[in-house]
Amino acid sequence: MKRRVLFAFLPRRCAFCGRVTPADIPVCGACRAALPRVGDPRCPKCGRGTGCCTCRSAARYYDSLVAPYYYEGVVRKGLHRFKFRHVPDNAAPFAQAMAETVRSCYPDLGFDWIVPVPMTERARKERGYDQARLLADALSAALGIPCVPALVKCYETGKQHGLNAWMRKGNLAGVFDVPDRDALSGKRVLLTDDVSTSGETLNECAKMLWLCGAESVRCVTLAVTKYKKKDQK
């Protein structure tokens, strides 16, 4: 009865489109049918299905990247609501999809830490929350792996979107740091973020984790973009 009364005043809404859904259903039927899922086989470097991969096995500091969805359609809409329209509760259903992908793609791997890609304190205050940290905390609860904010972002950078590959690399050089390097030694890390475009943000974070002693770094995001011609420059 309490749940029904609460639902009457604060109805659950679809995590992707925002439509009202039954109390125990986080994703409406229309969005569930339209989810752009990443299929197998997957490229371990960019996280896309091999039919969409153009990375040509580019060298990465992380061991692999997986994601349940492509960043388009209802997933793009849902992430925009999550990040820019102040819907932090969507972290839980998004993290469930990420957890299912981790169990499927990394079934025999044990992780010591879940580490989110960090924001600057200034950016967090402007948004009101850190969406990557919320996803990491929810993923931690789903998988039973501690979430440890091992990385910090030292200063704000320009947006990665719209930059070519070389500019993206330079835009992130020296941005991230690991304050407690001794604690990271030998850790098997699951690095998380909301979306991967070129993979450069994850790669720069993985580089710092590896340089500071991590045994392995594997990545999971909610979504990966599909390459466009301009991304290949």
C-alpha positions as CSV (number, residue, x, y, z in Angstrom):
1,M,0.0,0.0,0.0
2,K,2.8,2.4,0.9
3,R,4.5,1.7,-2.5
4,R,1.2,2.4,-4.3
5,V,0.7,5.7,-2.5
6,L,4.3,6.8,-3.2
7,F,3.9,5.8,-6.9
8,A,0.7,7.9,-7.1
9,F,2.7,11.1,-6.1
10,L,6.1,10.1,-7.5
11,P,5.5,7.8,-10.5
12,R,8.4,5.8,-11.9
13,R,9.5,7.0,-15.3
14,C,11.3,5.1,-18.1
15,A,15.1,5.7,-17.7
16,F,15.4,6.4,-21.4
17,C,12.4,8.4,-22.6
18,G,10.8,9.6,-19.3
19,R,7.3,8.1,-19.8
20,V,5.5,6.9,-16.7
21,T,5.9,3.1,-16.2
22,P,4.6,0.6,-13.7
23,A,6.4,0.8,-10.3
24,D,8.7,-2.1,-10.8
25,I,9.6,-1.5,-14.5
26,P,12.5,0.9,-15.1
27,V,12.3,0.8,-18.9
28,C,9.2,1.0,-21.0
29,G,8.4,-1.6,-23.6
30,A,8.9,0.8,-26.5
31,C,12.4,1.8,-25.4
32,R,13.3,-1.8,-24.5
33,A,12.5,-2.9,-28.1
34,A,14.5,0.1,-29.5
35,L,17.7,-0.3,-27.5
36,P,20.7,-0.3,-29.9
37,R,22.5,-3.2,-28.4
38,V,26.1,-4.0,-29.1
39,G,26.3,-7.6,-30.5
40,D,28.9,-10.2,-30.4
41,P,31.6,-10.6,-31.5
42,R,33.1,-7.4,-30.1
43,C,36.3,-5.6,-30.7
44,P,38.2,-5.6,-27.3
45,K,39.8,-2.2,-28.0
46,C,36.8,0.0,-29.0
47,G,33.9,-2.0,-27.5
48,R,31.9,-2.0,-30.8
49,G,30.7,-5.0,-32.7
50,T,33.4,-6.1,-35.1
51,G,31.2,-5.1,-38.0
52,C,31.2,-1.4,-36.7
53,C,34.9,-1.4,-35.7
54,T,37.4,0.8,-37.6
55,C,40.1,1.1,-34.9
56,R,42.4,-1.5,-36.6
57,S,43.4,-2.8,-33.1
58,A,44.9,0.5,-32.1
59,A,47.2,0.3,-29.1
60,R,45.5,0.9,-25.8
61,Y,46.7,1.1,-22.2
62,Y,43.5,-0.7,-21.0
63,D,43.1,-4.4,-21.7
64,S,39.5,-4.3,-23.1
65,L,36.3,-2.2,-23.3
66,V,32.7,-3.4,-23.3
67,A,29.3,-1.7,-23.3
68,P,25.7,-2.9,-23.6
69,Y,24.6,-0.2,-26.1
70,Y,25.5,2.1,-28.8
71,Y,25.2,5.8,-28.1
72,E,22.2,6.6,-30.4
73,G,18.4,6.7,-30.3
74,V,16.8,6.1,-27.0
75,V,20.2,5.5,-25.3
76,R,21.4,8.9,-26.3
77,K,18.2,10.5,-25.1
78,G,18.4,8.6,-21.8
79,L,22.0,9.7,-21.1
80,H,21.1,13.3,-21.9
81,R,18.3,13.1,-19.3
82,F,20.6,11.5,-16.8
83,K,23.4,14.0,-17.2
84,F,21.8,17.3,-18.1
85,R,18.2,17.2,-16.8
86,H,19.0,16.2,-13.3
87,V,17.7,12.6,-13.2
88,P,20.4,10.9,-11.0
89,D,18.1,8.0,-10.1
90,N,18.6,6.6,-13.6
91,A,22.1,5.4,-12.5
92,A,20.6,2.2,-11.0
93,P,18.9,0.9,-14.2
94,F,21.8,1.9,-16.3
95,A,24.2,0.2,-14.0
96,Q,22.2,-3.0,-14.1
97,A,22.7,-3.1,-17.9
98,M,26.4,-2.5,-17.4
99,A,26.5,-5.3,-14.8
100,E,24.9,-7.8,-17.1
101,T,27.5,-7.0,-19.7
102,V,30.4,-7.4,-17.2
103,R,29.0,-10.8,-16.1
104,S,28.7,-11.8,-19.8
105,C,32.0,-10.5,-21.2
106,Y,34.2,-10.9,-18.1
107,P,32.8,-14.1,-16.5
108,D,36.1,-15.5,-15.3
109,L,37.8,-12.2,-14.2
110,G,38.0,-11.1,-10.6
111,F,38.1,-7.3,-10.0
112,D,39.5,-5.7,-6.9
113,W,38.2,-2.2,-7.5
114,I,35.7,-0.3,-9.6
115,V,37.2,3.0,-10.5
116,P,35.1,5.8,-12.1
117,V,36.5,8.3,-14.6
118,P,36.6,11.5,-12.5
119,M,35.2,15.0,-12.9
120,T,36.8,18.2,-11.5
121,E,35.2,19.4,-8.3
122,R,34.1,22.6,-10.2
123,A,32.3,20.6,-12.8
124,R,30.7,18.4,-10.2
125,K,29.3,21.4,-8.3
126,E,28.0,22.9,-11.5
127,R,26.1,19.8,-12.4
128,G,25.1,18.9,-8.9
129,Y,26.5,15.3,-9.1
130,D,29.1,13.2,-10.8
131,Q,27.3,10.9,-13.2
132,A,30.2,8.5,-13.6
133,R,30.6,8.1,-9.8
134,L,26.8,7.4,-9.5
135,L,27.1,4.7,-12.2
136,A,30.2,3.3,-10.5
137,D,28.5,3.2,-7.0
138,A,25.4,1.5,-8.5
139,L,27.6,-1.0,-10.4
140,S,29.5,-1.7,-7.2
141,A,26.2,-2.6,-5.5
142,A,25.2,-4.8,-8.4
143,L,28.5,-6.7,-8.6
144,G,29.7,-6.6,-5.0
145,I,33.0,-5.0,-5.9
146,P,34.2,-1.9,-3.9
147,C,34.0,1.4,-5.7
148,V,37.3,3.3,-5.1
149,P,37.7,6.9,-6.6
150,A,41.4,6.2,-7.2
151,L,41.7,8.9,-9.9
152,V,41.4,12.7,-9.8
153,K,41.0,15.1,-12.6
154,C,43.5,17.9,-12.1
155,Y,42.1,20.6,-14.3
156,E,39.2,21.2,-16.6
157,T,39.6,20.5,-20.3
158,G,37.7,21.4,-23.5
159,K,35.0,19.0,-24.7
160,Q,36.2,15.9,-26.5
161,H,33.2,15.9,-28.9
162,G,34.1,17.5,-32.2
163,L,37.8,17.1,-31.9
164,N,39.8,14.8,-34.3
165,A,41.8,11.9,-32.9
166,W,45.1,13.8,-32.5
167,M,43.5,16.7,-30.8
168,R,41.6,14.4,-28.4
169,K,44.9,12.8,-27.3
170,G,46.5,16.3,-26.7
171,N,43.4,17.6,-24.9
172,L,43.8,15.0,-22.1
173,A,47.6,14.8,-21.7
174,G,48.5,15.1,-18.0
175,V,44.9,15.7,-16.9
176,F,44.5,12.7,-14.5
177,D,46.5,11.6,-11.4
178,V,46.4,8.9,-8.8
179,P,46.9,10.4,-5.3
180,D,47.4,7.1,-3.4
181,R,49.8,5.2,-5.7
182,D,50.8,2.5,-3.1
183,A,47.2,1.4,-2.6
184,L,46.8,0.8,-6.3
185,S,49.7,-1.6,-6.6
186,G,48.6,-5.0,-8.0
187,K,44.9,-4.2,-8.2
188,R,42.7,-5.5,-11.0
189,V,40.6,-2.5,-12.0
190,L,37.3,-2.2,-13.7
191,L,37.3,1.4,-15.0
192,T,33.9,2.9,-15.7
193,D,32.3,5.9,-17.5
194,D,28.9,6.8,-19.0
195,V,29.9,6.8,-22.7
196,S,33.0,6.2,-24.8
197,T,33.5,8.1,-28.1
198,S,37.1,7.7,-29.2
199,G,38.2,5.9,-26.1
200,E,40.9,8.5,-25.3
201,T,39.5,9.5,-21.9
202,L,39.5,5.8,-20.8
203,N,42.9,5.3,-22.3
204,E,44.5,8.3,-20.5
205,C,42.9,7.1,-17.2
206,A,44.1,3.6,-17.8
207,K,47.6,4.9,-18.5
208,M,47.8,6.5,-15.1
209,L,46.4,3.4,-13.4
210,W,48.9,1.2,-15.1
211,L,51.9,3.5,-14.4
212,C,50.9,3.6,-10.8
213,G,51.0,-0.2,-10.4
214,A,47.6,-1.6,-11.5
215,E,47.9,-5.3,-12.5
216,S,45.1,-4.9,-15.2
217,V,42.6,-2.3,-16.3
218,R,39.4,-3.4,-18.1
219,C,36.6,-0.9,-19.0
220,V,32.8,-0.8,-19.1
221,T,30.6,2.0,-20.2
222,L,26.9,2.3,-20.7
223,A,27.4,3.1,-24.4
224,V,29.9,3.5,-27.2
225,T,29.5,5.7,-30.2
226,K,29.6,4.3,-33.7
227,Y,32.5,5.7,-35.8
228,K,31.8,8.4,-38.4
229,K,34.1,9.3,-41.2
230,K,35.4,12.4,-39.3
231,D,36.5,10.1,-36.3
232,Q,39.0,8.3,-38.6
233,K,41.1,11.5,-39.2
